[in-house]
Amino acid sequence: MLPLSGITVLDFSRVLAGPMATQVLAELGADVIKVERPGSGDESRLMQPVLPSGESAYYFAFNRGKRSVVIDLKTDSGRRLAAGLAATADVVVENFLPGAMDRLGLGYSQLSAANPGLVYVSCTGFGQHGPYSDRKGYDTVFQALSGLMALTGHPDSPPAKAGVPVADLTSGLWIAIAVLTGLVGRGGTGAGRHLDLSMMDVQVSLLALAAARLFALDEDPRRTGTEHPGRVPSAAFGCADGKWLHISCSDQHWLPLCETVEVPDLAEDMDLRHNAGRLARREWVMSALTAAFARRPRAELATALRAAGVPVGEVNTVREVLADENTVARGMVGGFEHPVAGTFPALRTPLRMSDVEEYGALPVGTPPKLGADTGGVLRDRLGLSDDEIDALRQEGAIG
């Protein structure tokens, strides 16, 4: 039995952060009921890239293992159905602007009156209160506002976004943490709670080390490319074959590094035996190492440095890392059978469990077709008859 078996999550979230979190919960065993709007459903169903079958790969990435119900929350009947489902749920996740769910009669105070044990997570751009609470935002907006973008890129280049939607992804992880926090807390008291999560707050929390530097030195951290601001050398170096290799070197790695890449002048300089000395002469050290790495191909250097005990990593492309022997051995790439798109690969949840057979890896669920489970969920959870469901469809309250 998976850890969240028996937990029901009513998911009103759309696009990325919320759906990512509820997919984690689904693949941990929760019954996630995804509430979608009539017609197009979650906006991510229309996002590129789109497969030949018409399905969105973007939607597939974050909506596996859920059940989809289509309910029109603009109708009285639809709102009553949603409230009824919430009365039978353990968790609600929503990412509407503050106040929107209250206006629908689906806010925490309204739903918890009928279900005191409800764990209710609201993930918004700027939280339920504060001067920015009514602002909208997207991943790159939060990267910019939070200072992350100012820290990303090379010193002589403009600010850059991260290569993945880090604001959405880290917020998704925090939504899952919030849900689990609420469930554990409820286990002791029987009472649920409202958890207010701001994507902006999540990004600011990621500044822990950068903020510590500012607090300690009164210095606003700057972009350093692949280099570490406080350690030399810790950076990616170009190799003779045009590929890149990243090393991260502490004092105990310094002499093995120098011997392996054949820079005797650096090895013999006693001032460079400690990081403080290398920091003080960063430009000279980095210039000498850049020239040394450029003389040899990546694979040869990586093998030699690993043998010498120096932490090293090839700068892989997505294709390379998905085919990497360790990725394969850990079972990180799975797949599912979709009724329209057919067999499709998917990344597994990174948790490994002792009581799961294949590598300890959790199963990969199938993303639901829009509204595929509307009738079944309403029958099972609200006890509606087929005639009542048909009537709701005729009314336009469900799809």
HELIX and SHEET records of a PDB file:
HELIX    1   1 ALA A   17  GLU A   27  1                                  11    
HELIX    2   2 GLU A   43  LEU A   46  5                                   4    
HELIX    3   3 ALA A   57  PHE A   62  1                                   6    
HELIX    4   4 ASP A   76  ALA A   87  1                                  12    
HELIX    5   5 ALA A  100  ARG A  103  1                                   4    
HELIX    6   6 TYR A  108  ALA A  114  1                                   7    
HELIX    7   7 ASP A  139  LEU A  145  1                                   7    
HELIX    8   8 MET A  149  LEU A  151  5                                   3    
HELIX    9   9 VAL A  166  THR A  189  1                                  24    
HELIX   10  10 MET A  199  SER A  205  1                                   7    
HELIX   11  11 ALA A  208  LEU A  217  1                                  10    
HELIX   12  12 ASP A  251  VAL A  261  1                                  11    
HELIX   13  13 PRO A  264  GLU A  268  1                                   5    
HELIX   14  14 MET A  270  LEU A  272  5                                   3    
HELIX   15  15 ASN A  275  ALA A  280  1                                   6    
HELIX   16  16 ARG A  282  PHE A  293  1                                  12    
HELIX   17  17 ARG A  298  ALA A  307  1                                  10    
HELIX   18  18 VAL A  318  ALA A  323  1                                   6    
HELIX   19  19 GLU A  325  ALA A  329  1                                   5    
HELIX   20  20 THR A  374  LEU A  382  1                                   9    
HELIX   21  21 ASP A  386  GLU A  395  1                                  10    
SHEET    1   A 6 LYS A  66  VAL A  70  0                                        
SHEET    2   A 6 ASP A  31  GLU A  36  1                                        
SHEET    3   A 6 THR A   8  ASP A  11  1                                        
SHEET    4   A 6 VAL A  91  GLU A  94  1                                        
SHEET    5   A 6 VAL A 119  THR A 124  1                                        
SHEET    6   A 6 ARG A 193  SER A 198  1                                        
SHEET    1   B 3 SER A 234  GLY A 238  0                                        
SHEET    2   B 3 TRP A 244  SER A 248 -1                                        
SHEET    3   B 3 VAL A 312  GLU A 314 -1                                        
SHEET    1   C 2 VAL A 333  HIS A 338  0                                        
SHEET    2   C 2 GLY A 342  LEU A 347 -1                                        
END                                                                             
